[in-house]
Amino acid sequence: DDTAEIPAGYRDSARIDSLPTLDVYRGEFSKVRRSFADVKPQKPRPADVSMAGRLKAVVYTAEWCTACRSAKKLLRSLGVTVDERDIDKDALAVAELASIAGQDAAIPVTIIGKKVIGGYDEAELRKAVEALKAQ
């Protein structure tokens, strides 16, 4: 996201919405077992449009990841609809995860609103859900 691509007359009023990159994992997480060397990072898709109007989160996950299961279970218990992106089944999910977490990724990575949370940290997830509810 580069303001140089925005016409000069609009730069002062432009707002670039992009997610921060992830640099800290908290709580439980699982290292991704694949190389990202051949992956071209891609900006994450928004949560599934069929979830419009609901509390929603995107969770980058894999079936073998116990921390991922814990994160999804907690989010659902808080009334959040989870858009699961399985990195073992979806090449686009891998590219998105590379964009967010870089070459040394771990899962789960959860996006709630504009907040990106690496790992399963119950307190951080609850805080992000409460912030989303308050909007």
N, C-alpha and C positions, 0 to 999 in steps of 0.2 A: 504494500500500500504506500504509494508515493505521491505526495502533493504536487510534484512536478508534472504529473499527468492531468492535473486539474487546471482548467483555463485560469489565467492570472486574475481576472476580474471576480472569480468565485472562491479563490483560495482562502480568504479571510473568514468566509462564512461556511466553508466546507467542513464536514465532520466525517472522518474516516472510521467506520466501524470495523474493527478487526479484533480477533481474540488475542490475548497476550500469549506468548509462547510459554510453555511449561518448563520450569527449571527446578521445582522442588516436589518431591513425593513425600506424603505423610502417611503414617499408619501402615497398614498392610498393602503390599502390592506384589505383582509377579513380573519378573523381567521377561520381555518378549524374546522368544527363542529363534528369531530369524534375523537375517542381516537386512538392513535398510539401504545398503550401498546402491542397489539397483532401483530404488524407489524414488520417483519424482514427487516431492511433496505437493499436496493439493489443498486449497482452502476448504475447510469443512462445510458440508451441506448444512442448511438449517434443519431443525427437527422436522420429522414427517408432518406434512401439511394436514393430514387427516387428524392430527392432534390439536388443531386450532382451538383456542379458547381454554385449553386445559393447562395445568401445571405440567411442564415437560422437561425432560433432561435427555441428553445424548450421552450414552455410555459406550466407550470403546472397550471391548470385552473379548473373551474366548471361553469356550466351554470348560477348559481345564483350570481356569483361574478361580480359586476359592474367594479371593478378595473381591473379585468382580461380582460373584454371586451375592456376597454380603452387601455390597453397595447397592445392587439392584433391589434386593429384598428390603433394605432400609428405605430407599426412595419410594418404592411402591407402598410401604406401610405409612408413608407421609402423604399419600395421595398424589404422587407424581407419576405421570405416564412416562415410561422409559422407552426411548428409541435406541434399541441395541444395535451396535455395529461390530459384528464379529470379525476380528482381524484374520481369522483362519479361513473364512468363507467369502470375504468381500475385499477385493483388491483395492477398491476405492477407499474403504475404511483404513487400510494400511497406509495409503497415500495421505489421507487426512491426519492420521496419527503421527506420521513423520513430520507433517507441517506443524503440529502442535508441540510434540515432544522431542523432535530431533532424532538423531541416529541412535541414541541410547535410551529407547523407550521402555516403559513398563506400563502395565495395566492394573486396575482400571484407570481410565482417564474419563472424567465426567465433566460435561458442560451443562451448567445450569444458568440460564440467562447469559450474562457476559462473564461469568466466573468459570475458570478452568481449575479442576481439582485433580491432582495426581494421587492415586492410591485410595485406599478405603480408610477415611478418617471420619468417624461418625459425627463428631462435633462440627467439622468443616462442612460436611454435607448438610447437616441440619441448619446451620447458619445460612448457607446459600439458598436453601429452600425457603426459609423464613424471609429472607431478603426478596426473593421472587414473589412470594405471597403479598408482601407489603407494597409492591409496585402497582 
